Amino acid sequence: MAKQFWKGSALLAPVPAALVTCGTMEKPNVLTIGWTGICCTKPPMTYISVRPERFSYDIIMDSGEFVINLTTSAMVKQTDFCGVKSGRDVNKLETCGFHTVPSQKLSVPLIEECPVSLECKVTETKILGSHTMFLAEIVGVDVEEKYIDSKGKLNLQQCGLTAYAHGEYFALGRKLGDFGYSVRKKKKHRK
C-alpha cells in the first residue's frame, strides 16, 4: 500500500472536543479545546494548549485553574459555537443554554450538562509557538451519576462523547474491547 509523505502537521486524531471553563462562578467563561490529553497517571496530569490571543488565555494564566468538560453528540453545535466565538463579545455559556455549577476543588465552575468534568490546577506553562501549553494536575473528576454502574464503574460508552478530527466532529461509537483483552486468558467453562 502506497503512502504519501506530507510535511509535519497537527494530524493526530481523534482528540476530545472539550469545553474548557475558566474564571469564577460570578464571572465564568468557556472555550472549545481540541489540543488536550493525558500526560501522566501518577500524579494524574493533563494539558491544554491555548492561543495567547484567546480571551480565556489571560484568565487561565492569572488563576492557574481550568476545568475540562467532556462534550456529547447532543451538544456538538454549542461546542463548535464556543470555539468560534469570543468571550470578549458574547456570554457563550448563556447563549448556549449551559448551566455552571461549582467545582469541588477550584474556584472555576464546571458545566452541568457535560457527563465528565476534570478539575485542573496548572503546574507549568510552556510557550510552544502558536499555542501555550498549560500542564496541569487533575485534582478532581466530577462524573454524572447515571453513567456509573452498580459496581462503581464509569460507562463512558453510554455518554455519547464527541471527538474532533482534522476540522470535523464525530460521535464516538461502540466499545470494541477493554485494556488487556488481547492477552487475557479465557475462562474455562464448567461442564
Wavefront OBJ file of the C-alpha trace (Angstrom):
o trace
v 0.000 0.000 0.000
v 1.475 3.345 -1.050
v 1.632 6.300 1.319
v 2.132 9.976 0.557
v 4.543 11.968 2.706
v 3.216 15.303 3.998
v 5.082 17.955 5.956
v 4.590 17.850 9.743
v 1.152 18.960 10.878
v -1.335 18.606 13.745
v -2.928 15.459 12.360
v -3.113 13.293 15.472
v -6.762 12.334 15.728
v -9.245 11.897 17.183
v -8.965 14.199 20.181
v -11.737 15.265 22.555
v -13.858 18.238 21.578
v -13.725 19.608 25.118
v -15.361 22.655 26.630
v -12.858 24.261 28.992
v -14.285 26.512 31.672
v -12.260 29.195 33.411
v -12.910 32.205 35.590
v -15.227 32.102 38.593
v -18.867 31.267 39.327
v -19.579 35.013 39.252
v -17.658 35.608 36.007
v -17.237 32.326 34.094
v -16.039 31.788 30.541
v -15.809 28.785 28.241
v -13.779 27.922 25.153
v -13.546 24.835 22.979
v -10.247 22.978 23.117
v -9.114 20.122 20.884
v -5.462 20.171 21.935
v -5.686 18.217 25.170
v -4.805 14.803 26.504
v -3.347 12.809 29.375
v 0.365 13.176 30.174
v 0.797 11.041 33.294
v -1.107 8.650 35.561
v 0.547 9.289 38.942
v 0.054 12.112 39.572
v -2.840 12.434 37.113
v -1.696 15.105 34.649
v -3.255 16.693 31.588
v -2.661 19.706 29.406
v -4.488 22.176 27.221
v -2.894 24.310 24.543
v -4.364 27.789 24.073
v -3.540 30.605 21.672
v -2.424 33.756 23.575
v -4.967 35.912 21.727
v -7.899 33.890 23.117
v -9.977 35.672 25.779
v -9.565 32.703 28.149
v -5.763 32.747 27.918
v -5.200 35.543 30.453
v -7.934 34.183 32.729
v -6.200 30.791 32.919
v -2.740 32.375 33.150
v -3.843 34.554 36.100
v -5.871 31.946 38.020
v -3.852 28.815 37.263
v -7.089 26.810 37.101
v -9.439 25.369 34.483
v -11.968 22.552 34.075
v -12.020 20.217 31.069
v -15.669 19.333 30.397
v -16.198 16.394 28.016
v -18.917 17.018 25.449
v -21.637 14.832 23.960
v -23.062 14.474 20.461
v -26.163 16.357 21.611
v -24.084 19.469 22.323
v -21.825 19.489 19.259
v -23.355 22.693 17.809
v -22.795 24.555 21.082
v -19.277 23.101 21.305
v -18.463 24.463 17.863
v -20.017 27.851 18.756
v -17.796 28.121 21.844
v -14.763 27.534 19.619
v -15.521 30.230 17.053
v -16.988 32.986 19.241
v -15.071 35.014 21.805
v -15.989 35.583 25.431
v -14.973 39.211 24.831
v -18.074 39.636 22.662
v -20.678 37.189 23.951
v -21.588 35.200 27.053
v -21.191 31.793 25.409
v -22.447 29.818 28.409
v -25.699 31.792 28.472
v -26.128 31.793 24.679
v -25.677 28.007 24.550
v -28.025 27.372 27.465
v -25.319 25.776 29.612
v -25.575 25.820 33.390
v -22.500 26.229 35.564
v -22.146 24.551 38.937
v -19.343 24.896 41.480
v -16.429 22.513 41.223
v -15.247 20.708 44.356
v -11.587 21.819 44.479
v -11.356 25.010 42.372
v -12.958 28.419 42.009
v -13.678 27.570 38.358
v -17.187 26.269 37.627
v -17.972 23.177 35.597
v -20.721 22.666 33.022
v -23.683 20.742 34.416
v -24.670 19.298 31.012
v -21.286 17.604 30.484
v -21.104 13.991 31.721
v -17.477 14.211 32.918
v -15.505 17.235 34.137
v -11.818 17.246 35.118
v -10.799 19.883 37.657
v -7.268 21.028 36.794
v -4.602 23.070 38.595
v -1.812 24.456 36.383
v 1.675 23.326 37.390
v 3.656 24.675 34.435
v 3.246 26.746 31.282
v 5.298 26.349 28.146
v 5.227 28.658 25.130
v 5.360 26.389 22.091
v 4.774 28.729 19.131
v 1.189 29.427 18.082
v -0.048 27.997 21.410
v 0.955 27.964 25.067
v 0.642 24.623 26.816
v -0.833 24.649 30.311
v 0.363 21.486 32.053
v -1.951 20.701 34.961
v -2.650 18.204 37.702
v -6.147 16.735 37.663
v -7.203 17.421 41.254
v -10.722 16.026 40.908
v -13.160 14.435 38.478
v -16.905 15.104 38.518
v -18.979 12.317 36.919
v -22.704 12.308 36.193
v -24.148 9.534 38.379
v -26.333 7.991 35.658
v -23.154 6.804 33.894
v -21.851 4.908 36.941
v -22.995 1.290 37.233
v -23.829 -0.659 40.410
v -20.168 -1.708 40.750
v -18.985 1.915 40.672
v -17.601 1.656 37.126
v -17.889 4.584 34.728
v -19.572 3.559 31.468
v -18.179 6.151 29.063
v -19.656 4.395 26.034
v -23.117 5.446 27.251
v -22.190 9.143 27.383
v -22.220 9.698 23.607
v -18.954 11.639 23.717
v -17.773 13.824 20.845
v -14.373 13.644 19.163
v -12.640 16.121 16.869
v -10.506 15.056 13.930
v -8.914 17.403 11.401
v -11.660 20.041 11.423
v -14.606 17.661 11.828
v -16.685 16.424 14.774
v -17.517 12.747 15.312
v -19.682 10.780 17.706
v -17.728 8.074 19.465
v -19.162 4.676 18.649
v -19.402 1.287 20.197
v -16.994 -0.315 22.621
v -14.510 -2.647 20.919
v -12.694 -4.142 23.914
v -11.079 -3.496 27.281
v -7.439 -2.755 28.050
v -5.562 -6.058 28.013
v -8.344 -8.092 26.385
v -5.999 -9.269 23.612
v -3.846 -11.224 26.067
v -6.379 -12.131 28.739
v -6.852 -15.831 29.344
v -10.299 -17.127 28.504
v -12.349 -18.546 31.330
v -12.863 -22.275 31.161
v -16.474 -23.342 31.036
v -17.559 -25.891 33.595
v -19.386 -28.936 32.296
l 1 2 3 4 5 6 7 8 9 10 11 12 13 14 15 16 17 18 19 20 21 22 23 24 25 26 27 28 29 30 31 32 33 34 35 36 37 38 39 40 41 42 43 44 45 46 47 48 49 50 51 52 53 54 55 56 57 58 59 60 61 62 63 64 65 66 67 68 69 70 71 72 73 74 75 76 77 78 79 80 81 82 83 84 85 86 87 88 89 90 91 92 93 94 95 96 97 98 99 100 101 102 103 104 105 106 107 108 109 110 111 112 113 114 115 116 117 118 119 120 121 122 123 124 125 126 127 128 129 130 131 132 133 134 135 136 137 138 139 140 141 142 143 144 145 146 147 148 149 150 151 152 153 154 155 156 157 158 159 160 161 162 163 164 165 166 167 168 169 170 171 172 173 174 175 176 177 178 179 180 181 182 183 184 185 186 187 188 189 190 191
